[in-house]
Amino acid sequence: MNSITDVWKNVLDHMAVQLSEITIKTWFDEVEVVTMEDSAFVLHCNNTFKKGIIESRYMRHIKDALREIFSADFEIKLLDDEQLSNYHGVPKATSSGLNESDTFTFETYVVGPQNKLAYAAARAVAEKPAENYNPLFIYGNSGLGKTHLLYAIAHQLKKRDENARVVYIKGDDFTNELVASIREGKNAEFREKYREATLLLVDDIQFIAGKQQTQEEFFHTFNTLYEAGKQIVLTSDRPPCEMTQLEDRLRTRFEWGLMVDVAPPDFETRLAIIKNKSALLGVDLSDSIAENIAENVTANVRQIEGTLNKILAYRDLLDDTMDQDTLNRAISDMLKTESEYVPTPTVIISYVCKYFNVSEEHLRGQSRGRDIMMPRQIAMYLIRRMNPNLALTDIGKQFGGRDHTTVLHSLNKVESEMRSNPNFAEMVKEVTTNINAKR
């Protein structure tokens, strides 16, 4: 690769493995690479509509492609014409981990009865960090706007104090960074990043439960920040009392401040979200179509966004009009996708390995150590439970070609242990919930 243009071409080639040719031509034909230096990769798109679609749907694909090419993570910035004209030099990549887009702010968050308290608490924290609600713990099912609130807090604080050190991290990524820092001998840099933050935002904190060394490190990070008067905000899919593998000393700290939940939006809130999201996408939906979506798509905000994106795809890629037939197809596809989600054996095995801190090679291999046997049996059990049509012999193939009697023994062993050991049953339930939350 001789130039940044070559890099961008290589990125598109990598994305073509997962995205269709028409998708790449439709959304990326007006994208140009501006510059690349250190960990920043800057692009320009003069079509604001396409820019919005890329930011909401394809940024992950660009990051994944760059990671494959350079074995490193890049900060991606996609600029419109005005931003490009004001752009000077190459921005230094921030260590915050935040998406710098201004899409997720308090102004774009739709408030309803189910999230009103969480919204008010988040605003209070953003205005007066560490004064009243520290930590702020927001919990609820996936796709209900918890991450939006984290980003909104960060943007509001940065607006008030541009020198504030804001760090955002997902729970499982905290573990990954910790492991990498230990392997590379960079413990001091790791601790400095988190313990000197003005605001620490941790998304999906439930993923640190059951990981002893991660919990130990986070315990000391929490104490350092709390004692220094720094704000901590955490999100989870459940309250701390339901995290059976979470250490008591962390559980009590998570409950020190304010715990608020977010629930699925009611009809009026869903309708407001639909109108807000469609306006951001530059789509003019009739009241009847907006109401129809609100009546049929009820699970969460993410599903609503997916339905709107599906309608846009029909309109832009197939030249369909925004009529009732287009809406019905989009809703039908989304409901089918949600109801038919099945974690693959690979996804299940990967998460079980992370949860129990064992290597995938050992879990799939012939090791018979106790620290491997139990996670392997749980993995077999979950694969069978989540893929009921998969034959026992096919499950055995995932683990070095074990026969169906070995798999059956593992299933019986896990079920027996769950019946006699409530703590074991809760652990299996927690692993199951976390895997389903990955969808």
Residue pairs with C-beta under 8 A, 6 or more apart in sequence:
1 7
1 10
4 33
4 35
4 36
5 33
7 33
7 36
7 69
8 31
8 32
8 33
8 43
10 65
10 69
11 62
11 65
11 66
11 69
12 24
12 28
12 65
14 64
14 65
14 68
14 69
15 24
15 58
15 61
15 62
15 65
16 24
18 61
19 58
19 61
22 317
23 317
26 316
26 317
27 50
27 53
27 54
27 58
28 54
28 58
30 45
30 46
30 47
30 50
31 43
31 44
31 45
31 50
31 54
31 78
32 43
32 44
32 45
33 41
33 42
33 43
33 44
34 42
34 43
34 44
34 79
34 84
34 87
35 42
35 90
36 42
36 74
36 90
37 90
38 90
38 92
38 93
39 72
39 73
39 74
39 75
39 93
40 74
40 75
40 77
40 90
40 91
40 92
40 93
41 62
41 66
41 74
41 75
41 76
41 77
42 77
42 79
42 87
42 90
42 91
43 62
43 76
43 77
43 78
43 79
44 78
44 79
44 80
44 81
44 84
45 51
45 54
45 78
45 79
45 80
46 80
46 81
48 80
48 282
49 281
49 282
51 78
51 80
52 280
52 281
52 282
53 281
53 309
53 312
54 78
55 78
55 101
55 103
56 103
56 305
56 309
57 309
59 76
59 78
59 99
62 76
63 73
63 74
63 76
66 72
66 73
66 74
66 76
67 73
67 74
74 93
75 91
75 93
75 94
75 100
77 91
77 100
79 87
94 100
95 167
95 193
96 154
96 165
96 166
96 167
96 168
97 167
97 168
97 169
97 173
98 151
98 154
98 166
98 168
99 151
102 155
103 280
104 147
104 148
104 151
104 152
104 155
105 151
105 152
105 155
105 156
106 119
106 122
106 123
106 126
106 152
106 155
106 156
108 148
108 276
108 280
109 119
109 145
109 148
109 149
109 152
110 265
110 269
110 272
110 273
110 276
111 119
111 269
112 265
112 266
112 268
112 269
112 272
113 266
113 269
114 144
114 262
114 263
114 264
114 265
114 266
114 269
115 144
115 145
115 262
115 263
115 265
115 269
117 260
118 138
118 140
118 146
118 149
118 260
118 261
118 262
119 149
121 133
121 136
121 138
121 258
121 260
122 136
122 138
122 149
122 152
122 153
122 233
123 156
124 132
124 133
125 132
125 133
125 134
125 136
125 153
125 231
125 233
126 152
126 153
126 156
126 157
127 156
127 160
129 157
129 198
129 199
129 230
129 231
130 229
130 230
130 231
132 258
133 257
133 258
134 226
134 231
134 232
134 256
134 257
135 222
135 226
135 231
135 232
135 233
135 234
135 253
135 254
135 256
135 257
136 231
136 232
136 233
136 234
136 257
136 258
136 260
137 233
137 234
137 235
137 236
137 239
137 240
137 254
137 255
137 257
137 258
137 259
137 260
138 146
138 149
138 150
138 233
138 234
138 235
138 236
138 259
138 260
138 261
138 262
139 146
139 235
139 236
139 237
139 238
139 239
139 259
139 260
139 261
139 262
140 146
140 237
140 261
140 262
140 263
141 237
141 264
141 300
142 237
142 300
142 302
142 437
142 439
143 299
143 300
143 301
143 302
143 303
144 262
144 263
144 264
144 265
144 300
144 301
145 262
145 301
146 203
146 235
146 262
147 203
147 235
148 301
149 235
150 168
150 201
150 203
150 233
150 235
151 168
153 199
153 201
153 233
154 166
154 168
154 199
154 201
157 164
157 166
157 198
157 199
158 164
158 166
161 198
164 198
164 199
165 196
165 197
165 198
165 199
166 197
166 198
166 199
166 201
167 193
167 194
167 197
167 199
167 200
167 201
168 201
168 202
168 203
169 177
169 194
169 200
169 201
169 202
169 203
170 202
170 203
170 204
170 207
171 202
171 203
171 204
171 205
171 206
171 207
171 208
172 204
172 207
172 208
172 354
174 202
174 208
174 214
174 218
175 207
175 208
175 211
175 214
175 354
177 190
178 190
178 213
178 214
178 217
180 186
181 187
181 189
181 190
191 221
194 200
194 221
194 225
195 220
195 221
195 224
195 225
197 225
197 230
198 230
198 231
199 230
199 231
199 232
199 233
200 221
200 225
200 230
200 231
200 232
200 233
201 233
201 234
202 232
202 233
202 234
202 235
203 235
204 235
204 236
204 237
204 437
205 234
205 235
205 236
205 254
206 236
206 237
206 238
206 243
206 246
206 430
206 434
207 354
207 434
208 214
208 215
208 218
208 246
209 215
209 243
209 244
209 245
209 246
209 430
210 245
210 246
210 355
210 356
210 427
210 430
211 355
211 357
213 357
215 246
215 247
215 250
218 250
219 247
219 249
219 250
219 253
222 232
222 250
222 253
223 253
225 231
225 232
226 232
226 253
226 256
232 257
234 254
236 243
237 433
237 434
237 437
238 433
239 259
239 261
240 246
240 250
240 251
240 254
240 255
240 259
241 251
241 255
243 251
243 430
244 423
244 426
244 427
244 429
244 430
245 426
245 427
245 430
246 254
264 298
264 299
264 300
265 273
265 300
265 301
267 294
267 295
270 293
270 294
270 297
270 298
270 304
271 290
271 291
271 294
273 301
273 304
274 285
274 290
274 293
274 294
274 304
274 308
275 285
275 290
277 304
277 305
277 308
278 284
278 285
278 290
278 308
281 308
281 312
283 308
283 311
283 312
283 322
285 293
285 322
286 322
289 322
289 324
289 327
292 324
292 327
292 331
293 304
293 307
293 308
293 327
293 331
296 331
296 335
297 303
297 304
297 307
297 331
297 334
297 335
299 338
303 334
303 338
306 334
306 337
307 330
307 331
307 334
310 329
310 330
310 333
310 334
311 322
311 326
311 327
311 330
314 320
314 326
314 329
314 330
315 321
315 322
315 326
320 326
341 436
341 439
342 386
342 387
343 386
343 387
343 435
343 436
343 438
343 439
344 387
345 383
345 387
345 390
345 395
345 398
347 435
347 438
348 379
348 382
348 383
348 386
348 435
349 360
349 363
349 364
349 379
349 383
349 398
350 360
351 431
351 434
351 435
351 438
352 363
352 375
352 378
352 379
352 382
352 431
353 359
353 360
353 363
353 375
355 375
355 431
355 434
356 371
356 374
356 375
358 371
358 372
358 375
362 372
363 372
363 375
363 376
363 379
363 399
364 398
364 399
364 400
365 400
366 400
376 399
376 410
377 410
377 411
377 413
377 414
378 414
378 428
378 431
379 399
380 395
380 399
380 407
380 410
380 411
380 414
381 410
381 411
381 414
381 415
381 428
382 428
382 431
382 432
382 435
383 390
383 395
383 398
384 390
384 392
384 395
384 407
384 411
385 432
386 432
386 435
387 395
391 404
392 404
392 407
392 408
393 403
393 404
393 407
395 407
396 402
396 403
396 404
396 406
396 407
399 407
414 428
417 424
417 425
418 424
418 425
418 428
419 425
